[in-house]
Amino acid sequence: MRNRRQYLRYKSEFEARIYNSELDLSVVVMDIGERGICIISEKPIGLEAEVNISLFPLFEDPLKGTPVWSSYIEEDKKTYYKIGVKTDTMSWTG
């Protein structure tokens, strides 16, 4: 399968917070790049819902993002959601 990403992604594993007026979730970031992140969440997030992503202390201000795909994972009798979130541009300087 061809990689359709425009920007490099970097494997990671750290906690982040995704929130808007309808949700407030702690998630795990699995990879991160200039225009997107892949997260693991215990709850689904609606596709195309605008969300804020707090990566503090990595970035002080939250990113704006939109979930664009989601897949259901069942492991060790637990349910997870792997979700791709398209984000605004991140600044890697700091």
Secondary structure, DSSP 4 states (H G I P E B T S, - for coil): -----SS-EEEEEEEEEEE-SS-EEEEEEEEEETTEEEEEESS---TT--EEEE-TTT-SSPEEEEEEEEEEEEETTEEEEEEEEEEPPPP---
